Amino acid sequence: MTARERMPADRRGETVHLVLAYIDEDAPAELDLYITVNAYPDGRVGEIFCRAGHIGGRAQGWLDLCCTMLSIALQCGGDFEALVS
């Protein structure tokens, strides 16, 4: 990996809203998931954020941690396809 290339102050990004269906205590339930992907001016992915509704503080903390690690790996030159596979 190379030195970290921080994201510029002005960046292009996109947020997607997903609704995930699952079974919670034998009853159907849904989870709102918001994923934001920010890119460098040349189009490379540089940051990923994720927010989930009604999952609790500990689970959201783990989700934040995973997204932060992935974002730093991308900013240090990690290959997006290799990191997410």
Secondary structure, DSSP 4 states (H G I P E B T S, - for coil): -----PPPSS-EEEEEEEEEEEEETTEEEEEEEEEEEEE-TTS-EEEEEEEETTS-HHHHHHHHHHHHHHHHHHHTT--HHHHH-
